[in-house]
Amino acid sequence: VQTFQGFLQKWGAPIHIQLAFVKKESDFNWLAKPPRNKLFKVIPFKRPSSSFGYSQAVKGTWEQYKRETNNPLATRARFKDSVDFIGWYIHKTNKILKISKKDPYRQYLAYYKGWGDYKNYSKDKKAIIYAKSVKDMASKYRKQLTLCKKNLDKKNILFFKRFCNSISTASILLVPLPTIVYTVGITYRVKNVENNIPPNIVIPTVNRLAAPGPVPRISG
């Protein structure tokens, strides 16, 4: 979740739309590739494109992304880089085609067809079907994330009140208030994120009292 929030601030790409893109493109499979074509409908042959990883980015566009973001070590199999790529692409689409970053339908059409061929999307029935499914998925993720945030906010307040009531005044005076707030926030927020994350996403278990470290890779 922190990964998505970071790129929301960086590129302005809504979290629910990023999730919908990853879900549609790879179903959160870090090694996803398009199926091979078959000769005579039996013999495995070449793949139709170089798409790979969470974002299913092709090699050429991925190389452009690495150059423009000064991120030469980025890899399509790393979740953080893939989400950054999607945010970058949505941002570029907004600049090039003037499509709102909050429009999952048209943003995905541009993602699927490419900036140059976007104008011909009306002739591609498959692209339209895919874009509609991304729009529906984005709507579901948006509702789930909104509910998740409300639940986290409410439960954090109640938990903090109970925590304070269970500690003597003398104990509180011995520990700086910011330390208590920090510890409680980390402990309870991680617990609730694990319980309220949208379906098809699994976050590895982490030490709830550990200091913040790298964001765990999300996979499905």
C-alpha positions in Angstrom: 0.0 0.0 0.0 2.8 2.4 0.8 4.4 1.7 -2.6 1.2 2.8 -4.4 0.8 5.8 -2.2 4.3 6.9 -3.0 3.7 6.7 -6.7 0.3 8.4 -6.3 2.3 11.5 -5.0 5.0 11.1 -7.7 2.9 10.6 -10.8 -0.7 11.4 -9.7 -1.9 8.0 -10.7 -4.8 6.8 -8.4 -4.0 3.7 -6.4 -7.2 1.9 -7.5 -6.3 2.4 -11.2 -2.8 1.1 -10.7 -4.1 -2.0 -9.0 -6.6 -2.6 -11.8 -3.8 -2.3 -14.4 -1.6 -4.9 -12.6 -4.6 -7.2 -12.1 -5.6 -7.1 -15.8 -2.1 -7.3 -17.2 -0.5 -10.0 -15.1 -2.9 -11.0 -12.3 0.0 -10.1 -10.0 2.2 -12.7 -11.5 5.8 -11.4 -11.5 6.9 -13.8 -14.3 3.8 -13.3 -16.5 4.4 -13.6 -20.3 2.0 -13.8 -23.2 1.3 -17.3 -24.4 3.3 -18.6 -27.3 1.8 -18.8 -30.8 1.5 -22.3 -32.2 2.4 -23.7 -35.5 -0.3 -25.9 -37.0 -2.2 -25.2 -33.7 0.1 -27.7 -31.9 3.8 -26.8 -32.0 4.8 -23.9 -29.6 6.4 -21.0 -31.5 7.3 -17.4 -30.7 5.5 -15.2 -28.3 3.5 -12.4 -29.9 5.3 -9.7 -28.0 8.1 -9.0 -25.5 5.6 -8.2 -22.7 6.8 -9.4 -19.3 6.3 -9.0 -15.5 3.7 -7.3 -13.4 3.1 -4.5 -15.9 3.5 -6.5 -19.1 5.7 -3.7 -20.4 7.4 -4.4 -23.7 11.2 -4.0 -24.0 11.2 -0.8 -26.0 8.8 1.1 -23.8 10.6 -0.2 -20.7 13.9 1.1 -22.0 12.3 4.5 -22.6 11.0 4.5 -19.0 14.4 3.7 -17.6 16.0 6.5 -19.5 13.4 9.1 -18.7 13.3 8.3 -15.0 17.1 7.8 -14.7 16.4 4.3 -13.3 18.8 2.0 -15.2 18.5 -0.9 -12.7 14.7 -1.1 -13.0 13.4 -4.6 -13.8 10.0 -5.7 -15.0 10.0 -8.5 -12.5 10.2 -6.1 -9.5 6.8 -5.0 -8.2 8.0 -1.5 -7.1 9.5 -0.8 -10.6 6.5 -2.1 -12.4 4.1 0.1 -10.4 6.4 3.1 -11.0 6.3 2.3 -14.7 2.5 2.3 -14.7 2.4 5.6 -12.9 4.9 7.0 -15.4 2.8 5.7 -18.3 -0.4 7.2 -17.0 1.4 10.5 -16.4 2.8 10.5 -20.0 -0.7 9.6 -21.4 -2.1 12.6 -19.6 0.5 14.8 -21.2 0.4 13.4 -24.7 -3.2 12.5 -25.2 -4.8 14.8 -22.6 -6.6 11.9 -20.9 -7.4 12.4 -17.2 -5.3 10.4 -14.8 -8.6 9.5 -13.1 -10.1 7.9 -16.2 -9.3 4.1 -16.0 -11.2 3.3 -19.2 -9.4 5.7 -21.6 -6.1 5.4 -19.7 -6.1 1.6 -20.2 -7.0 2.0 -23.9 -3.9 4.1 -24.3 -1.9 1.6 -22.3 -3.1 -1.3 -24.4 -2.9 0.3 -27.8 0.0 2.6 -27.3 0.1 6.4 -27.7 0.4 6.3 -31.5 -2.4 3.8 -32.1 -4.8 5.1 -29.5 -6.8 7.0 -32.1 -7.8 3.7 -33.7 -9.1 2.0 -30.6 -12.7 2.1 -31.8 -11.8 -0.6 -34.3 -10.4 -2.9 -31.7 -13.3 -4.7 -30.0 -10.9 -6.7 -27.7 -9.3 -3.4 -26.5 -12.7 -2.0 -25.6 -13.7 -5.1 -23.7 -10.5 -5.1 -21.8 -10.8 -1.4 -21.0 -14.3 -1.9 -19.6 -13.2 -4.7 -17.4 -10.3 -2.5 -16.1 -12.8 0.3 -15.4 -15.0 -2.1 -13.4 -12.1 -3.5 -11.5 -10.8 0.0 -10.7 -14.2 0.9 -9.3 -14.2 -2.2 -7.0 -10.7 -1.5 -5.8 -11.6 2.2 -5.1 -14.6 1.1 -2.9 -12.5 -1.5 -1.1 -9.6 0.9 -0.4 -12.0 3.6 0.9 -13.7 1.1 3.3 -10.3 -0.2 4.3 -9.1 3.4 5.1 -12.2 4.2 7.1 -11.9 1.0 9.2 -8.2 1.6 9.9 -8.8 5.2 11.0 -11.7 4.2 13.3 -9.9 1.2 14.8 -6.7 3.2 15.4 -8.5 5.8 17.5 -10.3 3.1 19.6 -7.1 1.1 20.0 -5.1 4.1 21.1 -7.7 5.1 23.7 -7.8 1.5 25.2 -4.0 1.4 25.1 -3.7 4.7 27.1 -6.3 3.6 29.6 -4.4 0.4 30.3 -1.2 2.2 31.2 -0.7 4.0 34.5 0.1 7.7 34.5 3.6 7.0 35.9 4.3 4.6 33.0 3.3 7.2 30.4 5.5 9.8 31.9 8.5 7.5 31.6 8.1 7.1 27.8 8.0 10.0 25.4 4.6 10.4 23.9 5.9 10.4 20.2 7.4 6.9 20.9 4.1 5.6 22.2 2.2 7.0 19.2 4.8 5.6 16.8 4.9 2.1 18.3 1.1 1.8 18.5 0.6 3.2 15.0 3.1 0.7 13.5 1.8 -2.2 15.4 -1.9 -1.8 14.8 -1.7 -0.3 11.3 0.3 -3.3 10.0 -2.1 -5.7 11.6 -5.1 -4.1 10.0 -3.5 -3.7 6.6 -3.0 -7.5 6.6 -6.7 -8.0 7.4 -8.2 -5.5 5.1 -6.1 -5.6 1.9 -8.2 -6.1 -1.2 -8.8 -9.7 -2.5 -6.1 -11.4 -4.6 -3.3 -9.5 -2.9 -1.1 -11.1 -0.3 1.4 -9.3 1.8 4.2 -11.3 3.5 4.1 -11.4 7.3 6.3 -8.8 8.9 7.5 -8.0 12.4 4.8 -5.7 13.7 7.2 -3.9 16.1 10.1 -3.6 13.6 11.2 -0.2 12.3 10.0 0.7 8.8 12.0 -1.0 6.1 11.5 -1.8 2.4 7.9 -2.2 1.4 7.1 -5.9 1.1 6.5 -7.1 -2.5 2.8 -7.6 -3.2 2.0 -10.7 -5.2 -1.1 -12.7 -6.0 
